[in-house]
Amino acid sequence: HGMSHIDTTIEGTSDDMTVVDAASLRRQIIKLNRRLQLLEEENKERAKREMVMYSITVAFWLLNSWLWFRR
């Protein structure tokens, strides 16, 4: 009888730990999700900046080439 009481105590503690672990994992997932969203936004902004810089560079070289050919 004493052994079954210990087993239920261990099982109860195990269930509590599972709840704590689940809550901890949920918090970690939420933090990771926020960080991932921030990284995705930063990546979009960087892609926009790169597109502008590439466009300016191509326009500069086209203009420079056109001026060079006109000589």
TAGILIN-V31295 format. One record per pair of residues at least 12 apart in sequence whose ideal C-beta (glycine too) atoms are under 8 Angstrom apart, sorted by the first residue. I is the first residue (numbers start at 1). GAP is how many residues later the second one is. Records with the same first field share a line. If there is no record, write none. Layout:
I=GAP, GAP
This chain:
none
